[in-house]
Every structure is written in C-alpha cells, then in structure tokens.
Amino acid sequence: MVGIVIGATVGGAAALLWFAIASTGTAGVEARAEGIIFGVWHVLYDSEAPEPRVILAAVAFALLLSAGVALLERRIANKSRRSANPDTPLAPRIVMAETRGVYAGPVTVTVLIPAHNEEASLPSTIASLLAQSHPPKRVIVVADNCTDSTVALAHQAGVEVFESAGNTKKKAGALNQALTWLLPGQGDNDVVMVMDADTRLDDGFLEAAVSRLGNDRALMAVGGLFYGEEGHGIIGQFQRNEYIRYTREIGRRRGRVFVLTGTASIFRPKALRTVAQSRGTSIPGIPGDVYDTASLTEDNELTIALKSLGGLMISPAQCTVVTELMPNFRTLWAQRLRWQRGALENLGAYGVTPQTLRYWAQQFGIGYGVIALSAYFLLILLMALSLETWIWFPFWLGLGLVFSIERVVTVWKGGWRARLLAATLFPELLFDMFLNVVYVKGVIDISLGRQAKWKHLDHAKSHEFSKVA
C-alpha cells in the first residue's frame, strides 16, 4: 500500500498541475513554433514565458507547501519535547524529571564495529578511533560469520572481538547479539557507539559528541555527518557532491536529524534499552531486539523508533566521518535500491504518525521531483527531434542560471572538482535521473510485493577495483 499511495499521490499532483496549465489554452499566443516528429506527431511550442499569474501561483504554492511542512515538523518536535505521555518514555521532559539531581558519572564511550569480511577497511577504521583526542574506553569488533582475517586484524590492533553465534539476520542480528551481551553492564552515561567498518572518524568527533551528551541529560543520540572518500573517478565525485549537500542541509537545520547514520552514531544505553523493551508493543519488531532484523535499513528504522518514543537526537557539525563510496554503478544501484526499499518498508511498518509525517513528505517530494525532471528531459528531446532550429527561451535560461549557481554554491566546500562538476550541470542531472530510476524501481517493487534482498559489498573486491581504476 505504501508504494500505491505514493505513486497515486504524486501522479495525481502532476496531472492536476498539467490540467491547470493546459486549461489556460493557447489562444492569443503569437510567439510559437511548430514541428513534426517522425512525420507523425505534430508539436506546438509556446516560446513565451508563462503568464505572470501562473508563475506567481506556482511560487506561492511551493513556498506555502515548504513552509507548511517546516512549521508542522517544528510543532511536532516541540510537542514531543514537552510530552509527559507514558508512550513516549524518552521525551526530554520525562528524562529530565527522572535524572534530576542524579549524577551518572563521566561519559565513557564503548564502540561496536559490526564487521563481515572487512579486512581491507577495518585497520584504518580502528586507527581513526584510537587516534581520537578523546579516545573511547572500549573498542569491540562484532565479527559476523567472517571467513577472512578480520578477527586476526582486530586482535592485532589491540581491540576486543565479539563473534556472533549462528546469526542469519545480517548486521542487525549481529548487533542485537552484541548489545544483549553489552547493555546490562552499561551505566547511564556509558554510551554506545555503532560504527561501520568502512568509516574513518575525523579527529574531534568523540570529543564533540561527549561534550554534547555531558551537557544535555535529555539527549539520547548523536549522529555523524558523512563525507565521501577520495577516488572512484566521476562516480565517486557524484557521491561526494551528494553527501556534501546532505551535510549542508543538516547544518541549516541546526543538526536536526533525518537519519542516525550507520556510518557512526552514539546512543545512551537508556535509549537502546527502551527501544528493546518497546518492540512488539508501541513500535514494530521482536521484543528484546534493539535493531529490527526485518528492516533493510536498520539505521533509518532505529531513528524512527527513537523518535516515536520521544527521543531527542542531533548531528553536530563537529561530528564528521569519511565513509567508503560505491566504486561503480552496479554496486551503487544495489546500495540505493536497498536504502529506498528500506525507507518505504519502514513507513509501512510505522504508518502515518506525527513522527513519520516528515518522512512521508520527503517521499512525496522525491516522487514529484522524478516526474518533474523526467518531463524536463522529455521536452528537451521533443524539441530537438521536431524543430530544425533550437529555440532559446530567456525565461527558462534565467531559471537554469539560478539553478546552476545553487548547485555550485551547495558543494563549494568540496573543492574545485566538486564545483566544476556542479557547474557543468547536465552530468549531475543525469546522475539524478539514475537515482530517480532507483526510486521508481523501489516503489514498483514494493507495490508488487517483490521480496527485497540485503546485498553486502565485498570491500576487498572494491579496493581492488579502485586500484585498477
């Protein structure tokens, strides 16, 4: 139903706009061009800018919709912070009342690194942890069905190893086993960090996170902001630009979290215990599990779970990590399809609630963007095929210039390569179309009830590929 609702809603919105514009008619239009495609299809182009009332109506509607989503999100967040409802046991008002006058000791960090055959990337991940200005108290590699030298490399680096037993639930299952073993011994300020084995922390990450947690008793989680590693040619630059824009957006939101990224996030033990206790009742999942093993995107699902329980979380600008990128379009397709399917399945599991409204709006926005960008490319193709001479539209050229400037400004921190790629515009638009196809595939698959698969990237092969490239 999730796929059907999203598809029907965005399709209906696009059709409504189409009919609204078409109803203005072409009577009285003097500047127009005509052409025939393949000798069959007669095409009429209006070469003048849209009427002012149409432009103003479109701008007003877009601003109203954006402002409405933002105001609704703020209202929900403020209401959640002040909530005393027992169904939101992690709400700041409740947590602050429970911990008033109680000193839980200094904040210590225990790091869990889930690893399945990660010998290629694990050493640099551990090294970035041990080199932190505020080093973790414990580092534990959660080795899940490893057949390479992951365990030996972890021991060699001087960190602990927890090996999963009989796990068939991928990363989430291995972490659940490790947390069941770890959490009973954790104090309220003995926070737990979950960090991917293909990630490197920037120095200062743990110091900034510990400072935030030490100064705010109500804060339940701190998420990282991620940047892409160097290399992998133009596909790597596409991903780096994408991640830079995401980080910039979170900064403009003052750290308000969309997703507690699996690359690196820190949780209070109380938050993880409350999630495990609430599974099967107020939130989906198996009672006693921190991570929902049925979810393709366990980090996104855990974020929604914490928000549903009233948890306060943030991604500070100082908490940055460098994460591995997909080396080719095949692996990128698999990764993004898993992300998209996971996001849709999470919405289906939680339904429409105040905490998920922002995520629903995001999916509707992406869906409408798919239609808009596809229509843009289709109209360019139609004009190129039907007319003997190219027509320049000053109005659309002006809008295109504004869009180009925005693309460059939003990746400015990425250096000259990021700016150059953004300035050329069309390569990134084609990359966006690739992501749009992934989105459509995810919506179609979930609408038809097709079984999703969790695909693991072989990092050893990935590193071999990057060396060859």
C-alpha positions, 0 to 999 in steps of 0.5 A: 500500500505504501508504494500505491499511495505514493505513486497515486499521490504524486501522479495525481499532483502532476496531472492536476498541475498539467490540467491547470496549465493546459486549461489556460489554452493557447489562444492569443499566443503569437510567439510559437513554433511548430514541428513534426516528429517522425512525420507523425506527431505534430508539436506546438511550442509556446516560446513565451514565458508563462503568464505572470499569474501562473508563475506567481501561483506556482511560487506561492504554492511551493513556498506555502507547501515548504513552509507548511511542512517546516512549521508542522515538523517544528510543532511536532518536535516541540510537542514531543519535547514537552510530552509527559505521555507514558508512550513516549518514555524518552521525551526530554521532559520525562528524562529530565524529571527522572535524572534530576539531581542524579549524577551518572558519572563521566561519559565513557564511550564503548564502540561496536564495529559490526564487521563481515569480511572487512579486512581491507577497511577495518585497520584504518577504521580502528586507527581513526578511533584510537587516534581520537583526542578523546579516545573511547574506553572500549573498542569491540569488533562484532565479527559476523560469520567472517571467513577472512582475517578480520578477527586476526586484524582486530586482535592485532590492533589491540581491540576486543572481538565479539563473534556472533553465534549462528546469526542469519539476520545480517548486521542487525542480528549481529548487533542485537547479539552484541548489545544483549551481551553489552547493555546490562553492564552499561551505566547511564552515561556509558554510551554506545557507539555503532560504527561501520567498518568502512568509516574513518572518524575525523579527529574531534568527533568523540570529543564533540559528541561527549561534550554534547551528551555531558551537557544535555541529560535529555539527549539520547543520540548523536549522529555523524555527518558523512563525507565521501572518500577520495577516488572512484573517478566521476562516480565517486565525485557524484557521491561526494557532491551528494553527501556534501549537500546532505551535510549542508542541509543538516547544518541549516537545520541546526543538526536536526536529524533525518537519519542516525547514520550507520556510518557512526552514531552514539546512543545512551544505553537508556535509549537502546534499552527502551527501544528493546523493551518497546518492540512488539508493543508501541513500535514494530519488531521482536521484543528484546531486539534493539535493531529490527532484523526485518528492516533493510535499513536498520539505521533509518528504522532505529531513528524512527523508533527513537523518535516515536518514543520521544527521543531527542537526537542531533548531528553536530557539525563537529561530528564528521566521518569519511565513509567508503563510496560505491566504486561503480554503478552496479554496486551503487544501484544495489546500495540505493535500491536497498536504502529506498526499499528500506525507507518505504518498508519502514513507513509501512511498518510505522504508518502515518504518525506525527513522527513519520509525517516528515518522512512521508513528505520527503517521499512525496517530494522525491516522487514529484521531483522524478516526474518533474525532471523526467518531463524536463528531459522529455521536452528537451528531446521533443524539441530537438527531434521536431524543430530544425532550429533550437529555440532559446527561451530567456525565461527558462535560461534565467531559471537554469542560471539560478539553478546552476549557481545553487548547485555550485554554491551547495558543494563549494566546500568540496573543492574545485572538482566538486564545483566544476562538476556542479557547474557543468550541470547536465552530468549531475542531472543525469546522475539524478535521473539514475537515482530517480530510476532507483526510486521508481524501481523501489516503489514498483517493487514494493507495490508488487510485493517483490521480496527485497534482498540485503546485498553486502559489498565485498570491500576487498573486491572494491579496493581492488577495483579502485586500484585498477581504476 
